[in-house]
């Protein structure tokens, strides 16, 4: 019998193999903000993320959508 948690992990692992992801730390460095800012964006629902264990992974496409939403208008 396979544990429910193991099935969830396998599903998330398969998703991660198919896509490119950033860690919260990588995004913080890329945007030159504190990592807590990234966590607040995730918690507020402004930035979609997958939680794997204790860590978050942010899909490259979701990050690009986030950037487009926050772009200022001329």
CHARMM-style PDB file with segment names, atoms N, HN, CA, C and O in Angstrom:
ATOM      1  N   UNK     1       0.837  -1.178   0.000  1.00  0.00      PROA
ATOM      2  CA  UNK     1       0.000   0.000   0.000  1.00  0.00      PROA
ATOM      3  C   UNK     1       0.888   1.251   0.000  1.00  0.00      PROA
ATOM      4  O   UNK     1       1.806   1.375   0.812  1.00  0.00      PROA
ATOM      5  N   UNK     2       0.603   2.160  -0.913  1.00  0.00      PROA
ATOM      6  HN  UNK     2      -0.142   2.059  -1.573  1.00  0.00      PROA
ATOM      7  CA  UNK     2       1.386   3.383  -1.032  1.00  0.00      PROA
ATOM      8  C   UNK     2       0.731   4.478  -0.193  1.00  0.00      PROA
ATOM      9  O   UNK     2      -0.481   4.687  -0.254  1.00  0.00      PROA
ATOM     10  N   UNK     3       1.536   5.155   0.573  1.00  0.00      PROA
ATOM     11  HN  UNK     3       2.521   4.986   0.623  1.00  0.00      PROA
ATOM     12  CA  UNK     3       1.076   6.233   1.446  1.00  0.00      PROA
ATOM     13  C   UNK     3       0.557   7.407   0.604  1.00  0.00      PROA
ATOM     14  O   UNK     3       1.092   7.691  -0.467  1.00  0.00      PROA
ATOM     15  N   UNK     4      -0.469   8.074   1.086  1.00  0.00      PROA
ATOM     16  HN  UNK     4      -0.905   7.844   1.956  1.00  0.00      PROA
ATOM     17  CA  UNK     4      -1.039   9.226   0.393  1.00  0.00      PROA
ATOM     18  C   UNK     4       0.009  10.305   0.199  1.00  0.00      PROA
ATOM     19  O   UNK     4       0.064  10.931  -0.859  1.00  0.00      PROA
ATOM     20  N   UNK     5       0.835  10.528   1.197  1.00  0.00      PROA
ATOM     21  HN  UNK     5       0.790  10.019   2.057  1.00  0.00      PROA
ATOM     22  CA  UNK     5       1.872  11.542   1.102  1.00  0.00      PROA
ATOM     23  C   UNK     5       2.879  11.200   0.007  1.00  0.00      PROA
ATOM     24  O   UNK     5       3.384  12.086  -0.682  1.00  0.00      PROA
ATOM     25  N   UNK     6       3.164   9.916  -0.144  1.00  0.00      PROA
ATOM     26  HN  UNK     6       2.754   9.197   0.417  1.00  0.00      PROA
ATOM     27  CA  UNK     6       4.106   9.496  -1.170  1.00  0.00      PROA
ATOM     28  C   UNK     6       3.522   9.760  -2.556  1.00  0.00      PROA
ATOM     29  O   UNK     6       4.244  10.177  -3.462  1.00  0.00      PROA
ATOM     30  N   UNK     7       2.224   9.521  -2.729  1.00  0.00      PROA
ATOM     31  HN  UNK     7       1.638   9.182  -1.993  1.00  0.00      PROA
ATOM     32  CA  UNK     7       1.584   9.802  -4.011  1.00  0.00      PROA
ATOM     33  C   UNK     7       1.635  11.291  -4.325  1.00  0.00      PROA
ATOM     34  O   UNK     7       1.914  11.683  -5.458  1.00  0.00      PROA
ATOM     35  N   UNK     8       1.364  12.123  -3.314  1.00  0.00      PROA
ATOM     36  HN  UNK     8       1.137  11.805  -2.394  1.00  0.00      PROA
ATOM     37  CA  UNK     8       1.428  13.571  -3.503  1.00  0.00      PROA
ATOM     38  C   UNK     8       2.840  14.001  -3.879  1.00  0.00      PROA
ATOM     39  O   UNK     8       3.035  14.825  -4.772  1.00  0.00      PROA
ATOM     40  N   UNK     9       3.813  13.435  -3.189  1.00  0.00      PROA
ATOM     41  HN  UNK     9       3.654  12.765  -2.463  1.00  0.00      PROA
ATOM     42  CA  UNK     9       5.208  13.766  -3.475  1.00  0.00      PROA
ATOM     43  C   UNK     9       5.567  13.365  -4.897  1.00  0.00      PROA
ATOM     44  O   UNK     9       6.199  14.134  -5.621  1.00  0.00      PROA
ATOM     45  N   UNK    10       5.163  12.155  -5.302  1.00  0.00      PROA
ATOM     46  HN  UNK    10       4.649  11.530  -4.714  1.00  0.00      PROA
ATOM     47  CA  UNK    10       5.478  11.683  -6.655  1.00  0.00      PROA
ATOM     48  C   UNK    10       4.825  12.566  -7.709  1.00  0.00      PROA
ATOM     49  O   UNK    10       5.432  12.850  -8.742  1.00  0.00      PROA
ATOM     50  N   UNK    11       3.598  13.002  -7.459  1.00  0.00      PROA
ATOM     51  HN  UNK    11       3.105  12.771  -6.620  1.00  0.00      PROA
ATOM     52  CA  UNK    11       2.901  13.883  -8.389  1.00  0.00      PROA
ATOM     53  C   UNK    11       3.643  15.213  -8.519  1.00  0.00      PROA
ATOM     54  O   UNK    11       3.870  15.694  -9.629  1.00  0.00      PROA
ATOM     55  N   UNK    12       4.021  15.809  -7.382  1.00  0.00      PROA
ATOM     56  HN  UNK    12       3.837  15.418  -6.480  1.00  0.00      PROA
ATOM     57  CA  UNK    12       4.747  17.074  -7.411  1.00  0.00      PROA
ATOM     58  C   UNK    12       6.121  16.906  -8.042  1.00  0.00      PROA
ATOM     59  O   UNK    12       6.589  17.792  -8.756  1.00  0.00      PROA
ATOM     60  N   UNK    13       6.767  15.776  -7.784  1.00  0.00      PROA
ATOM     61  HN  UNK    13       6.387  15.056  -7.204  1.00  0.00      PROA
ATOM     62  CA  UNK    13       8.085  15.514  -8.356  1.00  0.00      PROA
ATOM     63  C   UNK    13       7.997  15.421  -9.874  1.00  0.00      PROA
ATOM     64  O   UNK    13       8.864  15.938 -10.578  1.00  0.00      PROA
ATOM     65  N   UNK    14       6.967  14.772 -10.380  1.00  0.00      PROA
ATOM     66  HN  UNK    14       6.262  14.351  -9.808  1.00  0.00      PROA
ATOM     67  CA  UNK    14       6.788  14.657 -11.834  1.00  0.00      PROA
ATOM     68  C   UNK    14       6.540  16.022 -12.463  1.00  0.00      PROA
ATOM     69  O   UNK    14       7.055  16.308 -13.544  1.00  0.00      PROA
ATOM     70  N   UNK    15       5.759  16.865 -11.799  1.00  0.00      PROA
ATOM     71  HN  UNK    15       5.341  16.633 -10.921  1.00  0.00      PROA
ATOM     72  CA  UNK    15       5.515  18.222 -12.290  1.00  0.00      PROA
ATOM     73  C   UNK    15       6.830  18.979 -12.368  1.00  0.00      PROA
ATOM     74  O   UNK    15       7.098  19.667 -13.352  1.00  0.00      PROA
ATOM     75  N   UNK    16       7.650  18.853 -11.333  1.00  0.00      PROA
ATOM     76  HN  UNK    16       7.432  18.294 -10.533  1.00  0.00      PROA
ATOM     77  CA  UNK    16       8.906  19.592 -11.275  1.00  0.00      PROA
ATOM     78  C   UNK    16       9.877  19.144 -12.359  1.00  0.00      PROA
ATOM     79  O   UNK    16      10.674  19.947 -12.844  1.00  0.00      PROA
ATOM     80  N   UNK    17       9.820  17.878 -12.744  1.00  0.00      PROA
ATOM     81  HN  UNK    17       9.173  17.226 -12.351  1.00  0.00      PROA
ATOM     82  CA  UNK    17      10.728  17.400 -13.782  1.00  0.00      PROA
ATOM     83  C   UNK    17      10.365  17.974 -15.147  1.00  0.00      PROA
ATOM     84  O   UNK    17      11.229  18.091 -16.016  1.00  0.00      PROA
ATOM     85  N   UNK    18       9.105  18.332 -15.346  1.00  0.00      PROA
ATOM     86  HN  UNK    18       8.403  18.237 -14.640  1.00  0.00      PROA
ATOM     87  CA  UNK    18       8.639  18.804 -16.643  1.00  0.00      PROA
ATOM     88  C   UNK    18       8.820  20.307 -16.822  1.00  0.00      PROA
ATOM     89  O   UNK    18       8.819  20.781 -17.958  1.00  0.00      PROA
ATOM     90  N   UNK    19       8.972  21.058 -15.764  1.00  0.00      PROA
ATOM     91  HN  UNK    19       8.972  20.673 -14.841  1.00  0.00      PROA
ATOM     92  CA  UNK    19       9.013  22.512 -15.843  1.00  0.00      PROA
ATOM     93  C   UNK    19      10.291  23.063 -15.232  1.00  0.00      PROA
ATOM     94  O   UNK    19      11.030  22.366 -14.537  1.00  0.00      PROA
ATOM     95  N   UNK    20      10.523  24.332 -15.516  1.00  0.00      PROA
ATOM     96  HN  UNK    20       9.923  24.898 -16.081  1.00  0.00      PROA
ATOM     97  CA  UNK    20      11.652  25.023 -14.894  1.00  0.00      PROA
ATOM     98  C   UNK    20      11.138  25.811 -13.698  1.00  0.00      PROA
ATOM     99  O   UNK    20      10.109  26.482 -13.779  1.00  0.00      PROA
ATOM    100  N   UNK    21      11.859  25.725 -12.593  1.00  0.00      PROA
ATOM    101  HN  UNK    21      12.695  25.180 -12.527  1.00  0.00      PROA
ATOM    102  CA  UNK    21      11.444  26.368 -11.358  1.00  0.00      PROA
ATOM    103  C   UNK    21      12.566  27.209 -10.767  1.00  0.00      PROA
ATOM    104  O   UNK    21      13.751  26.963 -10.994  1.00  0.00      PROA
ATOM    105  N   UNK    22      12.142  28.215  -9.997  1.00  0.00      PROA
ATOM    106  HN  UNK    22      11.179  28.414  -9.813  1.00  0.00      PROA
ATOM    107  CA  UNK    22      13.059  29.014  -9.192  1.00  0.00      PROA
ATOM    108  C   UNK    22      12.779  28.726  -7.724  1.00  0.00      PROA
ATOM    109  O   UNK    22      11.662  28.356  -7.360  1.00  0.00      PROA
ATOM    110  N   UNK    23      13.779  28.893  -6.894  1.00  0.00      PROA
ATOM    111  HN  UNK    23      14.686  29.193  -7.189  1.00  0.00      PROA
ATOM    112  CA  UNK    23      13.553  28.867  -5.449  1.00  0.00      PROA
ATOM    113  C   UNK    23      13.242  30.302  -5.012  1.00  0.00      PROA
ATOM    114  O   UNK    23      13.501  31.253  -5.750  1.00  0.00      PROA
ATOM    115  N   UNK    24      12.694  30.444  -3.825  1.00  0.00      PROA
ATOM    116  HN  UNK    24      12.484  29.671  -3.226  1.00  0.00      PROA
ATOM    117  CA  UNK    24      12.415  31.778  -3.295  1.00  0.00      PROA
ATOM    118  C   UNK    24      13.714  32.577  -3.187  1.00  0.00      PROA
ATOM    119  O   UNK    24      13.733  33.778  -3.458  1.00  0.00      PROA
ATOM    120  N   UNK    25      14.780  31.918  -2.796  1.00  0.00      PROA
ATOM    121  HN  UNK    25      14.764  30.943  -2.576  1.00  0.00      PROA
ATOM    122  CA  UNK    25      16.076  32.594  -2.661  1.00  0.00      PROA
ATOM    123  C   UNK    25      16.578  33.102  -4.010  1.00  0.00      PROA
ATOM    124  O   UNK    25      17.088  34.218  -4.106  1.00  0.00      PROA
ATOM    125  N   UNK    26      16.434  32.286  -5.050  1.00  0.00      PROA
ATOM    126  HN  UNK    26      16.020  31.379  -4.972  1.00  0.00      PROA
ATOM    127  CA  UNK    26      16.874  32.698  -6.382  1.00  0.00      PROA
ATOM    128  C   UNK    26      16.099  33.931  -6.863  1.00  0.00      PROA
ATOM    129  O   UNK    26      16.677  34.853  -7.438  1.00  0.00      PROA
ATOM    130  N   UNK    27      14.783  33.932  -6.619  1.00  0.00      PROA
ATOM    131  HN  UNK    27      14.313  33.182  -6.152  1.00  0.00      PROA
ATOM    132  CA  UNK    27      13.978  35.080  -7.033  1.00  0.00      PROA
ATOM    133  C   UNK    27      14.342  36.331  -6.241  1.00  0.00      PROA
ATOM    134  O   UNK    27      14.394  37.432  -6.789  1.00  0.00      PROA
ATOM    135  N   UNK    28      14.593  36.150  -4.951  1.00  0.00      PROA
ATOM    136  HN  UNK    28      14.550  35.255  -4.506  1.00  0.00      PROA
ATOM    137  CA  UNK    28      14.983  37.295  -4.124  1.00  0.00      PROA
ATOM    138  C   UNK    28      16.279  37.908  -4.659  1.00  0.00      PROA
ATOM    139  O   UNK    28      16.406  39.130  -4.745  1.00  0.00      PROA
ATOM    140  N   UNK    29      17.221  37.069  -5.011  1.00  0.00      PROA
ATOM    141  HN  UNK    29      17.118  36.077  -4.942  1.00  0.00      PROA
ATOM    142  CA  UNK    29      18.483  37.564  -5.559  1.00  0.00      PROA
ATOM    143  C   UNK    29      18.270  38.215  -6.919  1.00  0.00      PROA
ATOM    144  O   UNK    29      18.852  39.261  -7.209  1.00  0.00      PROA
ATOM    145  N   UNK    30      17.443  37.602  -7.747  1.00  0.00      PROA
ATOM    146  HN  UNK    30      16.970  36.752  -7.512  1.00  0.00      PROA
ATOM    147  CA  UNK    30      17.168  38.115  -9.089  1.00  0.00      PROA
ATOM    148  C   UNK    30      16.497  39.491  -9.040  1.00  0.00      PROA
ATOM    149  O   UNK    30      16.817  40.376  -9.833  1.00  0.00      PROA
ATOM    150  N   UNK    31      15.555  39.659  -8.091  1.00  0.00      PROA
ATOM    151  HN  UNK    31      15.295  38.939  -7.446  1.00  0.00      PROA
ATOM    152  CA  UNK    31      14.828  40.918  -7.965  1.00  0.00      PROA
ATOM    153  C   UNK    31      15.501  41.906  -7.012  1.00  0.00      PROA
ATOM    154  O   UNK    31      15.079  43.056  -6.890  1.00  0.00      PROA
ATOM    155  N   UNK    32      16.549  41.441  -6.343  1.00  0.00      PROA
ATOM    156  HN  UNK    32      16.892  40.507  -6.442  1.00  0.00      PROA
ATOM    157  CA  UNK    32      17.269  42.256  -5.358  1.00  0.00      PROA
ATOM    158  C   UNK    32      16.353  42.736  -4.238  1.00  0.00      PROA
ATOM    159  O   UNK    32      16.334  43.912  -3.875  1.00  0.00      PROA
ATOM    160  N   UNK    33      15.590  41.772  -3.703  1.00  0.00      PROA
ATOM    161  HN  UNK    33      15.605  40.817  -3.998  1.00  0.00      PROA
ATOM    162  CA  UNK    33      14.727  42.037  -2.554  1.00  0.00      PROA
ATOM    163  C   UNK    33      15.036  40.993  -1.489  1.00  0.00      PROA
ATOM    164  O   UNK    33      15.703  39.992  -1.756  1.00  0.00      PROA
ATOM    165  N   UNK    34      14.544  41.239  -0.288  1.00  0.00      PROA
ATOM    166  HN  UNK    34      14.003  42.052  -0.072  1.00  0.00      PROA
ATOM    167  CA  UNK    34      14.716  40.291   0.801  1.00  0.00      PROA
ATOM    168  C   UNK    34      13.858  39.062   0.529  1.00  0.00      PROA
ATOM    169  O   UNK    34      12.781  39.175  -0.057  1.00  0.00      PROA
ATOM    170  N   UNK    35      14.316  37.908   0.943  1.00  0.00      PROA
ATOM    171  HN  UNK    35      15.191  37.816   1.419  1.00  0.00      PROA
ATOM    172  CA  UNK    35      13.570  36.664   0.717  1.00  0.00      PROA
ATOM    173  C   UNK    35      12.187  36.711   1.376  1.00  0.00      PROA
ATOM    174  O   UNK    35      11.250  36.074   0.895  1.00  0.00      PROA
ATOM    175  N   UNK    36      12.058  37.458   2.464  1.00  0.00      PROA
ATOM    176  HN  UNK    36      12.819  37.976   2.855  1.00  0.00      PROA
ATOM    177  CA  UNK    36      10.757  37.588   3.129  1.00  0.00      PROA
ATOM    178  C   UNK    36       9.740  38.277   2.218  1.00  0.00      PROA
ATOM    179  O   UNK    36       8.542  38.012   2.317  1.00  0.00      PROA
ATOM    180  N   UNK    37      10.201  39.142   1.348  1.00  0.00      PROA
ATOM    181  HN  UNK    37      11.174  39.357   1.268  1.00  0.00      PROA
ATOM    182  CA  UNK    37       9.311  39.793   0.388  1.00  0.00      PROA
ATOM    183  C   UNK    37       8.702  38.756  -0.541  1.00  0.00      PROA
ATOM    184  O   UNK    37       7.510  38.811  -0.843  1.00  0.00      PROA
ATOM    185  N   UNK    38       9.513  37.817  -0.993  1.00  0.00      PROA
ATOM    186  HN  UNK    38      10.482  37.773  -0.748  1.00  0.00      PROA
ATOM    187  CA  UNK    38       9.026  36.738  -1.859  1.00  0.00      PROA
ATOM    188  C   UNK    38       8.014  35.896  -1.105  1.00  0.00      PROA
ATOM    189  O   UNK    38       6.964  35.558  -1.652  1.00  0.00      PROA
ATOM    190  N   UNK    39       8.311  35.549   0.151  1.00  0.00      PROA
ATOM    191  HN  UNK    39       9.164  35.824   0.595  1.00  0.00      PROA
ATOM    192  CA  UNK    39       7.370  34.769   0.955  1.00  0.00      PROA
ATOM    193  C   UNK    39       6.048  35.516   1.152  1.00  0.00      PROA
ATOM    194  O   UNK    39       4.982  34.900   1.138  1.00  0.00      PROA
ATOM    195  N   UNK    40       6.110  36.829   1.336  1.00  0.00      PROA
ATOM    196  HN  UNK    40       6.976  37.329   1.348  1.00  0.00      PROA
ATOM    197  CA  UNK    40       4.878  37.621   1.503  1.00  0.00      PROA
ATOM    198  C   UNK    40       4.062  37.626   0.210  1.00  0.00      PROA
ATOM    199  O   UNK    40       2.835  37.538   0.259  1.00  0.00      PROA
ATOM    200  N   UNK    41       4.721  37.727  -0.938  1.00  0.00      PROA
ATOM    201  HN  UNK    41       5.718  37.799  -0.977  1.00  0.00      PROA
ATOM    202  CA  UNK    41       4.008  37.659  -2.220  1.00  0.00      PROA
ATOM    203  C   UNK    41       3.301  36.307  -2.369  1.00  0.00      PROA
ATOM    204  O   UNK    41       2.169  36.239  -2.848  1.00  0.00      PROA
ATOM    205  N   UNK    42       3.970  35.253  -1.961  1.00  0.00      PROA
ATOM    206  HN  UNK    42       4.889  35.308  -1.572  1.00  0.00      PROA
ATOM    207  CA  UNK    42       3.376  33.913  -2.044  1.00  0.00      PROA
ATOM    208  C   UNK    42       2.178  33.818  -1.103  1.00  0.00      PROA
ATOM    209  O   UNK    42       1.105  33.369  -1.504  1.00  0.00      PROA
ATOM    210  N   UNK    43       2.360  34.239   0.141  1.00  0.00      PROA
ATOM    211  HN  UNK    43       3.232  34.604   0.467  1.00  0.00      PROA
ATOM    212  CA  UNK    43       1.292  34.163   1.141  1.00  0.00      PROA
ATOM    213  C   UNK    43       0.077  34.996   0.727  1.00  0.00      PROA
ATOM    214  O   UNK    43      -1.063  34.596   0.967  1.00  0.00      PROA
ATOM    215  N   UNK    44       0.323  36.160   0.103  1.00  0.00      PROA
ATOM    216  HN  UNK    44       1.249  36.485  -0.091  1.00  0.00      PROA
ATOM    217  CA  UNK    44      -0.759  37.047  -0.321  1.00  0.00      PROA
ATOM    218  C   UNK    44      -1.447  36.558  -1.596  1.00  0.00      PROA
ATOM    219  O   UNK    44      -2.471  37.111  -2.000  1.00  0.00      PROA
ATOM    220  N   UNK    45      -0.893  35.531  -2.227  1.00  0.00      PROA
ATOM    221  HN  UNK    45      -0.062  35.081  -1.899  1.00  0.00      PROA
ATOM    222  CA  UNK    45      -1.480  35.012  -3.454  1.00  0.00      PROA
ATOM    223  C   UNK    45      -1.078  35.782  -4.699  1.00  0.00      PROA
ATOM    224  O   UNK    45      -1.642  35.569  -5.773  1.00  0.00      PROA
ATOM    225  N   UNK    46      -0.109  36.674  -4.562  1.00  0.00      PROA
ATOM    226  HN  UNK    46       0.349  36.847  -3.690  1.00  0.00      PROA
ATOM    227  CA  UNK    46       0.364  37.458  -5.705  1.00  0.00      PROA
ATOM    228  C   UNK    46       1.308  36.644  -6.585  1.00  0.00      PROA
ATOM    229  O   UNK    46       1.431  36.906  -7.782  1.00  0.00      PROA
ATOM    230  N   UNK    47       1.970  35.662  -5.991  1.00  0.00      PROA
ATOM    231  HN  UNK    47       1.870  35.450  -5.019  1.00  0.00      PROA
ATOM    232  CA  UNK    47       2.933  34.829  -6.701  1.00  0.00      PROA
ATOM    233  C   UNK    47       2.600  33.367  -6.407  1.00  0.00      PROA
ATOM    234  O   UNK    47       2.632  32.934  -5.255  1.00  0.00      PROA
ATOM    235  N   UNK    48       2.281  32.614  -7.458  1.00  0.00      PROA
ATOM    236  HN  UNK    48       2.255  32.966  -8.394  1.00  0.00      PROA
ATOM    237  CA  UNK    48       1.953  31.198  -7.283  1.00  0.00      PROA
ATOM    238  C   UNK    48       3.219  30.391  -7.014  1.00  0.00      PROA
ATOM    239  O   UNK    48       4.271  30.650  -7.598  1.00  0.00      PROA
ATOM    240  N   UNK    49       3.098  29.409  -6.119  1.00  0.00      PROA
ATOM    241  HN  UNK    49       2.243  29.200  -5.645  1.00  0.00      PROA
ATOM    242  CA  UNK    49       4.249  28.579  -5.776  1.00  0.00      PROA
ATOM    243  C   UNK    49       3.795  27.178  -5.396  1.00  0.00      PROA
ATOM    244  O   UNK    49       2.647  26.963  -5.006  1.00  0.00      PROA
ATOM    245  N   UNK    50       4.709  26.237  -5.518  1.00  0.00      PROA
ATOM    246  HN  UNK    50       5.641  26.411  -5.836  1.00  0.00      PROA
ATOM    247  CA  UNK    50       4.503  24.860  -5.065  1.00  0.00      PROA
ATOM    248  C   UNK    50       5.333  24.687  -3.806  1.00  0.00      PROA
ATOM    249  O   UNK    50       6.507  25.056  -3.774  1.00  0.00      PROA
ATOM    250  N   UNK    51       4.725  24.128  -2.770  1.00  0.00      PROA
ATOM    251  HN  UNK    51       3.771  23.829  -2.796  1.00  0.00      PROA
ATOM    252  CA  UNK    51       5.483  23.884  -1.542  1.00  0.00      PROA
ATOM    253  C   UNK    51       5.940  22.433  -1.550  1.00  0.00      PROA
ATOM    254  O   UNK    51       5.125  21.511  -1.554  1.00  0.00      PROA
ATOM    255  N   UNK    52       7.231  22.251  -1.551  1.00  0.00      PROA
ATOM    256  HN  UNK    52       7.893  23.001  -1.547  1.00  0.00      PROA
ATOM    257  CA  UNK    52       7.840  20.926  -1.538  1.00  0.00      PROA
ATOM    258  C   UNK    52       8.586  20.805  -0.220  1.00  0.00      PROA
ATOM    259  O   UNK    52       9.634  21.422  -0.026  1.00  0.00      PROA
ATOM    260  N   UNK    53       8.034  20.003   0.687  1.00  0.00      PROA
ATOM    261  HN  UNK    53       7.183  19.502   0.530  1.00  0.00      PROA
ATOM    262  CA  UNK    53       8.614  19.914   2.021  1.00  0.00      PROA
ATOM    263  C   UNK    53       8.476  21.265   2.695  1.00  0.00      PROA
ATOM    264  O   UNK    53       7.364  21.765   2.867  1.00  0.00      PROA
ATOM    265  N   UNK    54       9.579  21.851   3.072  1.00  0.00      PROA
ATOM    266  HN  UNK    54      10.483  21.445   2.932  1.00  0.00      PROA
ATOM    267  CA  UNK    54       9.564  23.170   3.713  1.00  0.00      PROA
ATOM    268  C   UNK    54       9.884  24.298   2.726  1.00  0.00      PROA
ATOM    269  O   UNK    54       9.817  25.476   3.076  1.00  0.00      PROA
ATOM    270  N   UNK    55      10.226  23.929   1.504  1.00  0.00      PROA
ATOM    271  HN  UNK    55      10.280  22.972   1.220  1.00  0.00      PROA
ATOM    272  CA  UNK    55      10.670  24.912   0.525  1.00  0.00      PROA
ATOM    273  C   UNK    55       9.598  25.201  -0.521  1.00  0.00      PROA
ATOM    274  O   UNK    55       8.729  24.370  -0.786  1.00  0.00      PROA
ATOM    275  N   UNK    56       9.674  26.383  -1.105  1.00  0.00      PROA
ATOM    276  HN  UNK    56      10.380  27.058  -0.890  1.00  0.00      PROA
ATOM    277  CA  UNK    56       8.784  26.768  -2.194  1.00  0.00      PROA
ATOM    278  C   UNK    56       9.539  26.704  -3.507  1.00  0.00      PROA
ATOM    279  O   UNK    56      10.736  26.984  -3.573  1.00  0.00      PROA
ATOM    280  N   UNK    57       8.811  26.328  -4.554  1.00  0.00      PROA
ATOM    281  HN  UNK    57       7.839  26.100  -4.500  1.00  0.00      PROA
ATOM    282  CA  UNK    57       9.328  26.375  -5.917  1.00  0.00      PROA
ATOM    283  C   UNK    57       8.343  27.181  -6.748  1.00  0.00      PROA
ATOM    284  O   UNK    57       7.134  26.964  -6.677  1.00  0.00      PROA
ATOM    285  N   UNK    58       8.868  28.112  -7.534  1.00  0.00      PROA
ATOM    286  HN  UNK    58       9.851  28.289  -7.591  1.00  0.00      PROA
ATOM    287  CA  UNK    58       8.034  28.988  -8.333  1.00  0.00      PROA
ATOM    288  C   UNK    58       8.298  28.682  -9.798  1.00  0.00      PROA
ATOM    289  O   UNK    58       9.434  28.750 -10.268  1.00  0.00      PROA
ATOM    290  N   UNK    59       7.236  28.345 -10.507  1.00  0.00      PROA
ATOM    291  HN  UNK    59       6.313  28.290 -10.125  1.00  0.00      PROA
ATOM    292  CA  UNK    59       7.326  28.039 -11.931  1.00  0.00      PROA
ATOM    293  C   UNK    59       7.797  29.275 -12.694  1.00  0.00      PROA
ATOM    294  O   UNK    59       7.379  30.395 -12.399  1.00  0.00      PROA
ATOM    295  N   UNK    60       8.659  29.062 -13.663  1.00  0.00      PROA
ATOM    296  HN  UNK    60       8.999  28.152 -13.903  1.00  0.00      PROA
ATOM    297  CA  UNK    60       9.204  30.166 -14.456  1.00  0.00      PROA
ATOM    298  C   UNK    60       8.081  30.961 -15.125  1.00  0.00      PROA
ATOM    299  O   UNK    60       8.140  32.190 -15.169  1.00  0.00      PROA
ATOM    300  N   UNK    61       7.059  30.275 -15.646  1.00  0.00      PROA
ATOM    301  HN  UNK    61       7.011  29.276 -15.611  1.00  0.00      PROA
ATOM    302  CA  UNK    61       5.936  30.956 -16.299  1.00  0.00      PROA
ATOM    303  C   UNK    61       5.128  31.780 -15.295  1.00  0.00      PROA
ATOM    304  O   UNK    61       4.690  32.886 -15.611  1.00  0.00      PROA
ATOM    305  N   UNK    62       4.929  31.247 -14.087  1.00  0.00      PROA
ATOM    306  HN  UNK    62       5.284  30.348 -13.830  1.00  0.00      PROA
ATOM    307  CA  UNK    62       4.212  31.994 -13.049  1.00  0.00      PROA
ATOM    308  C   UNK    62       4.984  33.243 -12.645  1.00  0.00      PROA
ATOM    309  O   UNK    62       4.387  34.288 -12.382  1.00  0.00      PROA
ATOM    310  N   UNK    63       6.298  33.139 -12.594  1.00  0.00      PROA
ATOM    311  HN  UNK    63       6.783  32.290 -12.807  1.00  0.00      PROA
ATOM    312  CA  UNK    63       7.122  34.296 -12.271  1.00  0.00      PROA
ATOM    313  C   UNK    63       6.995  35.375 -13.352  1.00  0.00      PROA
ATOM    314  O   UNK    63       6.886  36.561 -13.044  1.00  0.00      PROA
ATOM    315  N   UNK    64       7.010  34.952 -14.622  1.00  0.00      PROA
ATOM    316  HN  UNK    64       7.099  33.987 -14.872  1.00  0.00      PROA
ATOM    317  CA  UNK    64       6.868  35.909 -15.718  1.00  0.00      PROA
ATOM    318  C   UNK    64       5.499  36.588 -15.688  1.00  0.00      PROA
ATOM    319  O   UNK    64       5.398  37.784 -15.960  1.00  0.00      PROA
ATOM    320  N   UNK    65       4.447  35.840 -15.362  1.00  0.00      PROA
ATOM    321  HN  UNK    65       4.528  34.868 -15.141  1.00  0.00      PROA
ATOM    322  CA  UNK    65       3.102  36.421 -15.228  1.00  0.00      PROA
ATOM    323  C   UNK    65       3.085  37.453 -14.098  1.00  0.00      PROA
ATOM    324  O   UNK    65       2.501  38.529 -14.234  1.00  0.00      PROA
ATOM    325  N   UNK    66       3.732  37.109 -12.982  1.00  0.00      PROA
ATOM    326  HN  UNK    66       4.206  36.235 -12.872  1.00  0.00      PROA
ATOM    327  CA  UNK    66       3.826  38.029 -11.845  1.00  0.00      PROA
ATOM    328  C   UNK    66       4.497  39.328 -12.267  1.00  0.00      PROA
ATOM    329  O   UNK    66       4.019  40.412 -11.933  1.00  0.00      PROA
ATOM    330  N   UNK    67       5.595  39.225 -12.995  1.00  0.00      PROA
ATOM    331  HN  UNK    67       5.983  38.344 -13.267  1.00  0.00      PROA
ATOM    332  CA  UNK    67       6.313  40.414 -13.446  1.00  0.00      PROA
ATOM    333  C   UNK    67       5.436  41.271 -14.361  1.00  0.00      PROA
ATOM    334  O   UNK    67       5.439  42.497 -14.257  1.00  0.00      PROA
ATOM    335  N   UNK    68       4.699  40.633 -15.242  1.00  0.00      PROA
ATOM    336  HN  UNK    68       4.697  39.637 -15.326  1.00  0.00      PROA
ATOM    337  CA  UNK    68       3.826  41.377 -16.153  1.00  0.00      PROA
ATOM    338  C   UNK    68       2.703  42.087 -15.408  1.00  0.00      PROA
ATOM    339  O   UNK    68       2.306  43.189 -15.788  1.00  0.00      PROA
ATOM    340  N   UNK    69       2.186  41.464 -14.346  1.00  0.00      PROA
ATOM    341  HN  UNK    69       2.508  40.569 -14.037  1.00  0.00      PROA
ATOM    342  CA  UNK    69       1.119  42.083 -13.559  1.00  0.00      PROA
ATOM    343  C   UNK    69       1.625  43.298 -12.780  1.00  0.00      PROA
ATOM    344  O   UNK    69       0.878  44.247 -12.545  1.00  0.00      PROA
ATOM    345  N   UNK    70       2.883  43.263 -12.387  1.00  0.00      PROA
ATOM    346  HN  UNK    70       3.490  42.492 -12.578  1.00  0.00      PROA
ATOM    347  CA  UNK    70       3.422  44.345 -11.563  1.00  0.00      PROA
ATOM    348  C   UNK    70       4.076  45.450 -12.396  1.00  0.00      PROA
ATOM    349  O   UNK    70       4.577  46.431 -11.848  1.00  0.00      PROA
ATOM    350  N   UNK    71       4.068  45.288 -13.700  1.00  0.00      PROA
ATOM    351  HN  UNK    71       3.661  44.490 -14.145  1.00  0.00      PROA
ATOM    352  CA  UNK    71       4.680  46.287 -14.578  1.00  0.00      PROA
ATOM    353  C   UNK    71       3.884  47.588 -14.518  1.00  0.00      PROA
ATOM    354  O   UNK    71       2.654  47.581 -14.581  1.00  0.00      PROA
ATOM    355  N   UNK    72       4.594  48.691 -14.395  1.00  0.00      PROA
ATOM    356  HN  UNK    72       5.592  48.696 -14.344  1.00  0.00      PROA
ATOM    357  CA  UNK    72       3.919  49.995 -14.364  1.00  0.00      PROA
ATOM    358  C   UNK    72       3.576  50.430 -15.775  1.00  0.00      PROA
ATOM    359  O   UNK    72       4.247  50.052 -16.736  1.00  0.00      PROA
ATOM    360  N   UNK    73       2.537  51.220 -15.890  1.00  0.00      PROA
ATOM    361  HN  UNK    73       1.993  51.528 -15.110  1.00  0.00      PROA
ATOM    362  CA  UNK    73       2.111  51.714 -17.201  1.00  0.00      PROA
ATOM    363  C   UNK    73       2.695  53.094 -17.438  1.00  0.00      PROA
ATOM    364  O   UNK    73       2.875  53.874 -16.503  1.00  0.00      PROA
ATOM    365  N   UNK    74       2.982  53.383 -18.674  1.00  0.00      PROA
ATOM    366  HN  UNK    74       2.836  52.750 -19.434  1.00  0.00      PROA
ATOM    367  CA  UNK    74       3.582  54.675 -19.029  1.00  0.00      PROA
ATOM    368  C   UNK    74       2.539  55.740 -19.143  1.00  0.00      PROA
ATOM    369  OT1 UNK    74       2.861  56.891 -19.435  1.00  0.00      PROA
TER     370      UNK     74
END
